[in-house]
Amino acid sequence: MTMYHYHKSSADPKVSDEMKESRDCYCDGRDKYTAGDYQAAYDSFQKAVQMQEVLFGKYHEDTVKSYWWLGKAACQTQTEPQEALKAFQRATRTGEVALGKTLYLEMCQDIEETLALSGWAKVHAFKKSSSSPTLLGGSSRSLRLNGSGGSNHNHNSSSLSLKSLNGSGSLRNLKTSKKKLMKVLQDIIGHEQEGDRYFKQGRYTKANHYYGKALALQDETMGTDSLDGADIRCKLAFSMLKDSSATKQQAAQTLQLAYECYMNKVGENHPATYGVAAKMKTIVA
């Protein structure tokens, strides 16, 4: 689901007021962060990104900066790193487009340093998400992918998650040092980009494999309720619809998980939410 700048300016007074409010939330968050009131800063950045996702889209400079600082505030307020990682992932997945290379690299360096200085325990002690971790579709009926990139409906998805992580070395990185948290984000993005590459080539089974690897690492470290995870699930579902080894029912189940996340995180008025809803209506299981 690609989202671009929806409103650079608006003649609609209501939209203009919302744009100003979102930027005020960001500025207030920066002020609160500087003053050491990290919880208030976190709340302000959280409100800012919720508004900016709808007003500007995820590829807008304002949105990316708010996610950047939301992650920094989360590092100061949260006892577990999932929320910070979710915010930083949103910023790094979209930041190069929105910020330009120089500021993007500056942001990445700052994120890496922030994570390295965080006081969290090793990642293997993370609390699991309250939602049931799934790789693809959220149930035992969902498509499973084998380690070679093909499909295998009898393969256990939790085994794939661990196999993918162990195979890439990411699980070892997670367990050794919090300084490696930045690499987790880079690995997820790398797997997603490989999936994109194979999708463009029409090699849908391979695309499914790499989207699956991205989701395995995503769900293991951040749970199943992140916006970026929902974005990847959408890509996976679209690839599944073109892959003869998958079914429309499996694609629909995968989209349903993404839809539920969008509804919970950004609401029904977000383009991703109604885009997924429209796509689901076209699928006949």
C-alpha positions in Angstrom: 0.0 0.0 0.0 1.8 3.1 -1.2 0.8 6.3 0.4 2.1 9.7 -0.7 1.5 13.3 0.4 -2.2 13.9 0.5 -2.3 17.5 1.6 0.6 19.9 1.3 -2.0 22.7 1.8 -5.7 22.9 1.9 -8.4 25.3 1.2 -10.6 23.4 3.6 -10.5 25.2 6.9 -11.1 22.0 8.8 -8.2 20.2 7.1 -6.0 23.3 7.6 -6.7 23.4 11.3 -5.9 19.7 11.6 -2.6 20.2 9.8 -1.7 23.0 12.2 -2.8 20.9 15.1 -0.6 18.0 14.0 2.4 20.3 13.7 1.7 21.9 17.0 1.7 18.4 18.6 5.1 17.7 17.1 6.5 21.0 18.3 5.0 20.5 21.7 6.5 17.0 21.8 10.0 18.4 21.0 9.6 21.0 23.8 8.5 18.4 26.3 11.3 16.1 25.3 13.9 18.8 25.8 12.4 19.6 29.2 12.7 15.9 30.2 9.0 15.3 30.3 9.2 12.2 28.2 5.8 10.8 28.8 4.1 14.0 27.8 6.4 14.1 24.7 5.5 10.5 23.8 1.8 11.4 24.0 2.2 14.5 21.8 4.2 12.6 19.2 1.7 9.8 19.3 -1.1 12.2 18.6 0.9 13.9 15.8 1.5 10.6 13.9 -2.1 9.6 14.2 -3.2 12.8 12.5 -0.3 13.0 10.0 -0.8 9.5 8.7 -4.3 10.5 7.5 -3.4 14.1 6.6 0.0 13.7 4.9 0.6 9.9 4.5 3.6 8.0 5.7 6.1 9.4 3.1 5.7 13.0 4.3 8.6 14.7 6.1 6.4 15.8 9.0 5.2 12.2 9.5 8.7 10.7 9.4 10.1 13.2 11.9 7.2 12.6 14.3 7.9 8.8 14.2 11.6 9.5 14.7 10.9 11.4 17.9 8.1 9.1 19.0 10.7 6.4 19.0 13.2 8.5 21.0 10.5 9.3 23.5 9.5 5.6 23.7 13.1 4.8 24.6 12.7 7.0 27.6 9.3 5.9 28.8 8.7 2.2 27.8 9.9 -0.8 29.7 10.0 -2.9 26.5 11.4 -1.8 23.2 8.6 -2.9 20.9 6.9 0.6 20.6 10.2 2.3 20.0 11.1 -0.2 17.3 7.7 0.2 15.6 8.2 4.0 15.5 11.8 3.8 14.3 10.8 1.2 11.6 8.1 3.5 10.3 10.7 6.3 10.1 13.4 4.2 8.4 11.2 2.5 5.9 9.9 5.8 4.5 12.6 8.3 5.6 14.9 8.3 2.6 12.0 9.3 0.3 10.7 11.9 2.7 13.9 13.4 4.1 16.6 13.0 1.4 19.8 11.0 1.8 21.7 13.4 4.1 19.0 13.9 6.8 18.0 10.2 6.4 21.5 9.0 7.3 21.6 11.5 10.1 18.4 10.1 11.4 19.6 6.5 11.1 22.7 7.3 13.1 20.7 9.0 15.8 18.3 6.0 16.0 21.2 3.6 16.3 22.8 5.6 19.0 19.5 6.0 20.9 18.9 2.3 20.8 22.4 1.5 21.9 22.0 3.8 24.9 18.7 2.4 25.9 18.5 0.6 29.2 16.6 -2.4 28.0 17.5 -6.0 28.7 18.5 -8.4 25.9 15.8 -8.9 23.4 15.2 -12.6 24.2 13.5 -11.3 27.4 11.0 -9.2 25.4 7.3 -9.7 26.3 5.3 -11.3 23.6 2.5 -9.5 21.9 -0.9 -10.1 23.4 -2.1 -11.1 20.0 -1.2 -14.6 18.8 2.0 -14.4 16.7 1.4 -15.5 13.1 3.5 -15.4 10.0 1.0 -14.8 7.3 -2.7 -14.9 7.8 -3.4 -15.2 11.5 -4.7 -18.8 11.7 -3.7 -22.4 11.1 -5.4 -22.1 7.7 -3.0 -19.5 6.5 -0.4 -20.1 3.8 2.9 -21.5 5.2 6.1 -21.0 3.4 9.0 -23.4 3.4 12.6 -22.4 3.9 13.4 -22.8 0.2 10.8 -20.2 -0.8 8.1 -22.6 -2.0 4.8 -23.3 -0.4 4.1 -26.1 2.0 0.7 -26.3 3.6 1.8 -28.8 6.2 4.8 -26.8 7.5 4.5 -25.2 10.9 4.6 -21.4 10.8 6.3 -21.0 14.1 9.0 -23.4 13.0 9.5 -21.2 9.9 9.7 -18.1 12.1 12.6 -19.6 14.1 14.2 -21.2 11.0 14.1 -17.9 9.1 15.6 -16.0 12.1 18.2 -18.6 12.9 19.2 -18.9 9.2 19.7 -15.1 8.8 21.6 -14.8 12.1 19.0 -12.2 13.3 17.9 -14.2 16.3 21.6 -14.5 17.4 21.9 -10.7 17.0 18.8 -10.1 19.0 20.1 -12.2 21.9 23.6 -10.7 22.0 23.4 -7.0 22.3 20.9 -4.2 22.3 23.3 -2.3 20.0 22.2 -4.7 17.2 18.5 -3.5 17.3 19.2 -1.2 14.4 20.2 -4.3 12.4 16.9 -5.9 13.1 15.1 -3.0 11.4 17.6 -3.2 8.5 17.1 -6.9 8.1 13.3 -6.6 7.9 13.6 -3.8 5.3 16.1 -5.9 3.4 13.8 -8.9 3.3 10.8 -6.8 2.2 12.9 -5.2 -0.6 13.9 -8.6 -1.8 10.2 -9.5 -1.9 9.5 -6.4 -3.9 12.2 -7.3 -6.3 10.9 -10.8 -7.0 7.3 -9.5 -7.2 8.3 -7.1 -9.9 10.0 -10.0 -11.8 6.8 -12.0 -11.5 8.5 -14.6 -9.3 5.7 -14.7 -6.8 6.7 -17.8 -4.8 10.1 -16.2 -4.1 8.4 -12.9 -3.2 6.2 -14.8 -0.8 9.2 -16.3 0.8 10.9 -13.0 1.4 7.8 -11.2 2.6 7.4 -14.2 5.0 10.9 -13.8 6.3 10.3 -10.1 6.9 7.1 -10.9 8.8 8.7 -13.6 10.8 11.3 -11.2 12.1 8.7 -8.4 12.4 6.3 -10.5 14.5 9.1 -12.0 16.6 10.4 -8.6 17.7 7.4 -6.2 17.5 4.3 -8.3 17.6 1.6 -8.5 14.9 0.0 -5.1 15.5 2.5 -2.7 13.7 1.6 -0.6 10.7 4.6 -1.7 8.8 3.7 -5.3 9.5 0.3 -4.6 8.0 1.9 -3.0 4.9 4.0 -6.1 4.4 1.0 -8.3 4.9 -0.7 -6.4 2.1 2.2 -7.0 -0.2 2.2 -10.6 0.7 -1.5 -10.9 0.0 -1.2 -9.3 -3.4 1.6 -11.7 -4.2 -0.4 -14.6 -3.0 -3.2 -13.7 -5.4 -0.8 -14.1 -8.3 0.8 -17.3 -7.0 -0.9 -20.5 -8.1 0.2 -22.3 -4.9 -1.8 -20.0 -2.7 -5.6 -19.5 -2.5 -7.8 -16.5 -2.5 -9.0 -17.5 0.9 -5.5 -17.3 2.3 -5.0 -13.9 0.7 -8.2 -12.7 2.1 -7.2 -13.9 5.6 -3.9 -12.1 5.3 -5.6 -8.9 4.2 -8.0 -9.2 7.1 -5.1 -9.1 9.6 -3.8 -6.0 7.9 -7.2 -4.4 7.9 -7.7 -5.0 11.6 -4.3 -3.4 12.3 -5.1 -0.3 10.2 -8.5 0.1 11.9 -6.9 -0.1 15.3 -4.0 2.2 14.6 -5.1 4.8 12.1 -8.9 4.3 11.8 -11.3 3.9 8.9 -10.5 7.2 7.2 -6.9 6.2 6.4 -6.3 5.4 2.8 -4.7 2.1 3.7 -7.7 1.1 5.6 -10.3 1.7 3.0 -7.9 0.5 0.3 -7.6 -2.9 1.9 -11.4 -3.0 2.5 -12.0 -2.4 -1.1 -9.5 -5.0 -2.2 -11.1 -7.6 0.1 -14.5 -7.1 -1.5 -13.0 -8.1 -4.9 -11.7 -11.4 -3.6 -14.1 -14.4 -3.9 -12.8 -17.2 -1.8 
